Amino acid sequence: SVPRVVRDEASLVYDGVLYVLFRDLPAERHRLYVSTDNGKSFKERSVLPFARLQGYGAMTVVDGGDLIAYTYNPDDEHYIQYSISDDAGHTWSDVETAYLAKRIRNPQLSERIGGYYFMHGRSGHWGDDPRHLVLYTSRDGINWDEGVFLNKGATDDLDSYSTNAIIGRHDPDTPGRLLIQSSIAYDETGRRVNVYHWWIEEVAESETGRLGYFDWIDGFDVPGDRRAPDADANGDGVANLIKYALGLDPSKSGSKRLLSTVTEVSEDGTFVVLEVRKNPYALGIDYVVEGSENLSEWSVDPEQLVVLEEDEHILRTRTAAPLAEGGNGFFRLRVSICE
């Protein structure tokens, strides 16, 4: 292939494949390369949809095996940009943003450990409290908590450049622990640093990081007259409450990531399965799936619908009976705030 000047932004191994996210410096684009022979050779798989001049990439695998890639947003350090691939990096979704309360620059992203994903890096480069080492946690790799500072008092130079690794992940007798390492300056020039270590061994279950509807929408640029749960903040036909329940940005179109259906074939026949990705940080939301064969009569009757899986991350529902030859099956999702 044609030689390129690149920078290694992120890498991971999943299902026997080594993925490396490079930044093509002359073109200023992110490119995904893969190796299926333990790193002996690499092939370019795709060019990610991030705009030019977007540096500092990060990548991990989320539930279900999807790849998620993040990149620094120099235009607004509160909103980091991300894209998702559900086909091992061959194609990518439209770019969306995730809100980070204390901002982020030089983002580093962990794999899931103890039910959480972790992101850390500099707390932006401008504004209040810049260049400190900040840590965020997330249940789904998209919706992040308020963040905590691991170290403050940063300098302008070599401070708060960080990385992480899961230690003990391949040893069944050793519980996995997340090791975070970062350069911390010990003089005013910022050019003399020590490497500090932080260990995350377990995360206490709590309501920390969960946001009620109005606290959630405060984190987005939504006009006052479009903030109600039944309002449509950006005019795409999707109510704000739906986007809250699914962890989407109310100020942007989310129709491409609302719901997904798959067809499952078994000895009993062919079934349609609806997959709903929940916002694990939403408080007091009821999710109800209804089914129909004709789009006029809807039902939640367990004789027509079967809930295959439900937790704070996902709701999977299928038709109770297999699809008849030439027949139809439709779903719709209702969400409401619990009384």
N, C-alpha and C positions, 0 to 999 in steps of 0.2 A: 504494500500500500504506500501511498505518498507520505513521506515523513512530515510530522507536524510538531510544532513547539506547543507542548501541553503542560498543564499542571494537574496533579492528582488531587481531586477535591474530596472524594469519598470512595469507600470500597466495602464490599460485604460478600459473604458466601451464603448461598441459599440453594437447597435442593441440588447440590453437586455442581453448581455454576458459580464462578467468580465474576462478580460485577464490579466494574471500576468506572466511576464518573470523572471524566477529565474536562478541564476547561481549555478549549482551543484558543490559545492566546492571540494569534493574529486575527482570527475571525471573531473572537470573544463570544463563542457559543459553547454550550455544554454538550458533550458527546458521551454516549454510553458504549463502553467496550465490554465484551464478555470473553471468558475463557472456560472451555470445557475439558481442558487437559492439565488442570492444576497449575495454570499460569505459564505453561510453556509457550503458548501462542494466544493471541487475542484477535478478535474481529469486531469491527464497529457494528453496533446493532441499531443505533438510532441517534438522532439529534433532538435534544429536548426543546420544548417550545418556549423557553425563557427568552426574553428580549436580549439583545446584545448589551455588553458592558454590565452584565449581572454576575458578580463574582461570588466567591465563598459558597460553594455548594455542599449539600449534605444529603444523605440517602439512607433509607432503611426499608425493612419489610414489615408490613402491617398485617393484621388478621386476614386470613384467606389467601395470603401469598402475594398480594398486590405490592408493587414497589411504589414508594413515595419519595420524591426528590424535592428538596427545598433549595432556595437560593436567596441570598441577601438582596434586600430592596433598598437601594440608596435613596430613593425618593421619599420613603416613609419607613423608618426603622421599626415602627410599631407593627407593620404589616409585612410579614415574611411571605414570599411567594412559593407556591408548591404546585406540583403536577403529579398525577397518579397513573400508573400503568397496570392494567389487569392482564397483560399478555407477555409477561417476562421482559418488558422493556422494548418491545417492538413498536408499540404506539403509546401515545401519552394523551391525557385529558387536557382540556383547556386550562390555562393557568388561573389559579385562585389564590386567595390570601388567607392567612391565619393571623389572629391578633395576639400580640405579645405585649403585656402591660408595661414592662420595663425595657422594651426594645431588644434588638439582637443584631449583632455583627459577628462575623466569624463563627457561624453556627456549627455546632457539633451535635449529632443525633445518635441516640443509642438504639439498639434493638429492644424489644419488649422484655422486661424482667420484673417479676413480681406483680404482673398485671398493669405495668405502667411503661410508658416511653419517657425518655429524658432528653431534653435539649439544653445545651449550655453554650456560652460564648460571652463576648463583650456586650455590655448593655448599651449598644449603640455607640456612635462616635460624636454625637451632638446632643444638645438639650440637657435636662437635669440628670445628674448621676451617670455620666457617660464613662465608658471604658472599664467599668467594674465587671467582675466575673459573676454572671447571673445563671441560675438554674431554674428550668421550668419542668413540670410534669404533665402528662396527658394520658388519658385512658385509651384514646383511639389514634394518637399520632397527628391529630388535626386541631382539636380544641385543647388549649393550654391554660394552666392555672395562672395565678397572679405572679408567680415567680419569687425566688428568694435570692439575695446576694450571698454568694459564698465568700467573696472578698471585696472590700472597698478600699479606696485609696490608690486607685490605678494611676499610672503615668501615661504619657503619650507614646511611649516607644514599644518595648517588648513585653509589656504586662498583659496578663489574662489571655494568652494564646493556649488553647486547651484541646484535650482529646479524651477518649474513653475506651474502655474495653470491658467485656464481661469475663470475669475470672472464674474458672471452674465449670464453665458451661459444658465441657465434654466429659466431665467426671461425674458419674451418677452418684458417687458417695460424697460429693462436695457441693453444697448449695451455691448457686450462682450469685456472684456479687459484682456490682458495677463499680469499677475503678475510674475515677475522674482525675486527670492530671492537668496542671496548669502552671505556666510560668508566672511567678509573682516577684516583682522587682523589690530589691532591698536598698536601692539608693535613688537619689532624686533624678538621675539621668534616665532611669528606666532601662539601662542597657546591661545591668548586672541583675541576674534573676536566680532564684531558687525554683525548684519544681515541687509544688505542693501536691499532696494526695488527699482525696476524699473517697470514702467507701460508702456505698449504699447497699445495705444488706437486707432491709425489709422496709416496707412502707405501711404505716398504720392506716387502717381503714377509717375514713371520716368523711364528713361533708365538705372538707376543705377543697376549694376550687370549684364547687358547684355554684351556679349562679341562677337566681330567679330571672324570669323573663325580662323585667325592666332593667335589672343590673346588666344582663347580657346585651341588650340592645344599646345601652349606654356606650359600649365599646366600639360602636360603628357610627359612621357619618350618615345619620338618618335624620331628615327634617322632623321637627316637632309634630307636624300634622300627619306624619306617616309612621308613627311609633307604636300605634295600637296593635294588639295581637292579630286582629282581623284585617289590618291594613296591608297594602302591598308596597313596600318601600321603594322598589325600583321599577314597578310597572310590568313585571314579567308574568303576572297572573298567579303567582305563588304567595300565599299569605305569610306574613312574618312569623306566625306561630309555627307553621310547617317548617320553616327554615331553622327556627330555634330547636324544634324537636329533632331535626336531622343534622344539626351542627353546621349549617351553611351560612354564608355571609348574606345578610338581608339586603345589602346595598348592591349586590350583583346577581346576575342571572344564575340560578342553580338548577335549571330544568334538566341538565344533562346528568346530574348526580342525584336526582330525587329518589328513584326506586329502580330496582332491577329485577328481572324475571329470568329464570332458567327453566329448561325442560329436563325432567328426570325420567328415565326409562327403566322400568323394572319388569319382573315377571308378571306383575299385576297390571301393567299397562303403562301409558304415558301420562305424566302429571306435570302441571305447571306450578312452579314454586316462586313465591314472591319473597325477596330479601329486602328488609328495611334496616339500614344502618342508623342506629340511634345516636343521639348526642349524649354521651355518658355524663356530661356535666349539667344537663337540664334537670330542673327540679319540678316534681309534681306534674308530670305529663302522662296522660293515658294514650296508649297506642292501640287502635282497633282496626283490624283488617276485615273488610267485607268482600264477599264474592258474588258474582252474577254470571248468568249464562246469556243474558240478553241486554244488559246495560240499563234496564228499567226496574228490575226487581233485585234488591240487594239483601244479603243475609249474613249473619254471623253464626248460623246454625252449625254446631259441631258435626252434623251429618253431612255438611257440604264443605266445611273447611277444617283442616287439621293443623295445629300449631306444632311444628317440628322442633323449634328451638326458640327460646327467648331468654335474654339476660339484659344487662344494662347496655350492651354493645349492639345487639342484633335481634331482629324478630324475623323468623323464617316460617312461612305459612304455605300450605299447598292445598289443592283441591282434594276432597276426600275420595271422590270417584275419579277414575282415569278419564281422559278426554275421549269422547265418542268420536268415531271417524267423521271428520268434517265438522265437528262441534267447536264451540267457542268457550273460553273461560276468561273472565275478567276479574281484576281486583281493584279496590280503592282503599286508601288509607285515611282514617279519621284520627285527628289528634285533638286533645282538649286538655285544659288545665284542671287538675283534680280539685274538687270542691273541698 
